[in-house]
Amino acid sequence: MNTLNRPLGLLGGTFDPVHNAHLRLAIESIESLSLASLRWIPSGRPGHRGTPGASTDARLEMLRIATSGEARFKIDDADARGTEPTYTINTLARLRRELGATLPLVLVVGADHLLGLHTWREWKRLFDHAHIAIAQRPGHEIARDALHPEVGAEYDRRLASPAALGAAPAGALTVFRMTSLDISASAIREALASGRSARYLLPDPVLDYIEKKRLYQ
């Protein structure tokens, strides 16, 4: 597949802070889904969760530090700089206006997000703008009968192989496996707040930045 026709991956989150599991998810998404590149989309004021612990500028800087060595990573700071609450449907609609109607877009999410997909704002319209790729860790596979009935119906109707993502701009759902890394930003924040080490959970330069700026203390 020509690079110009390969899908663009989208990875959203607060990244508060960005850590090694985020980075492995990003690079394995590129490899497993044959993405041309991946765009990191940090949120500003998440619509479904509380205010991030670090400032927008600090989270963006940590993301720049963490992703600087990979040319296929790009950072989209439009949501982070915005003043309105961030919802995925609004982000995808914005990207469609910016990138046009024909480029295949792939929203990358964890398997746990699929369980709660029915609670997302206008969740069925997500497929109008992008494909959705579900990352499964070993031992955390999707149980079809655990899905909300409406989500399960969409899962059955839209499930496709990763190879099919380049054939259309949006509308499919696919599943891929990723390395199991049980790392969470909340656990990192708790460790730092209690004076414990977070070394090897996130890139050393990011941890050095956190310590220099005294974040999450």
C-alpha positions, 0 to 999 in steps of 0.5 A, a space after each residue: 500500500 502506498 504511504 500516501 494511502 495508508 491510514 492515519 492513527 489517532 491516539 487521544 488521552 490526557 497523558 498526565 503523564 505520558 508513560 511507556 504503555 502509551 508509547 508501546 501502544 502507539 508504536 505497536 498500532 503503527 506496526 499492527 495496523 500498517 499506519 502511515 503515522 500516528 497523531 497524539 491528541 492530548 485533551 484540554 478539559 476532558 468531557 468525561 473525567 476530572 481536570 488533569 493534574 499537570 497543566 496543559 503546557 506541562 503535559 504537552 512538553 512531556 509528550 514532546 520529550 517522549 515522542 521526539 525520537 520517532 518521526 512517525 509520531 506527531 502531536 495535535 495540540 488543538 484540543 489541549 489549547 481549546 477552552 471547551 470540554 473535549 469530546 471524541 466526536 468533536 475531535 473527529 469532526 474537526 479532523 475531518 474538516 482539516 484532513 478531508 473526507 477520503 483519508 482513512 482515520 483510525 481511532 486507537 483505544 483500549 479494550 476497556 473503552 469498548 465496554 463503555 463506548 455506549 456512554 460516549 457522546 454521540 458514539 455511533 457517529 464516531 464511525 462516520 468519521 473514523 475506523 476504531 481499532 481496539 488494542 487487546 492485552 493478553 489476558 484482557 480479551 474482549 468478551 462479546 457477551 460483556 458488551 452493551 447490546 447496542 455496542 455488540 450489534 455494531 461490533 458484529 456489523 463492523 468487525 474487519 481485519 486490520 488490512 481492510 482499514 485502508 480501503 475506506 475512510 471510516 466505518 470499520 472496527 478492528 482488533 489487534 494485540 499489544 504487549 501487556 504493560 500494566 502501567 497507569 498514569 494514576 499509579 505514577 502520580 500516586 507514586 510520585 506524590 508519596 515519594 516513591 520512584 516512578 523510574 522505568 515506568 516512563 521515559 527517563 527524560 520525562 521523569 527528569 522533567 517532572 522532577 525538575 518542575 516538581 509536578 505531582 508532588 
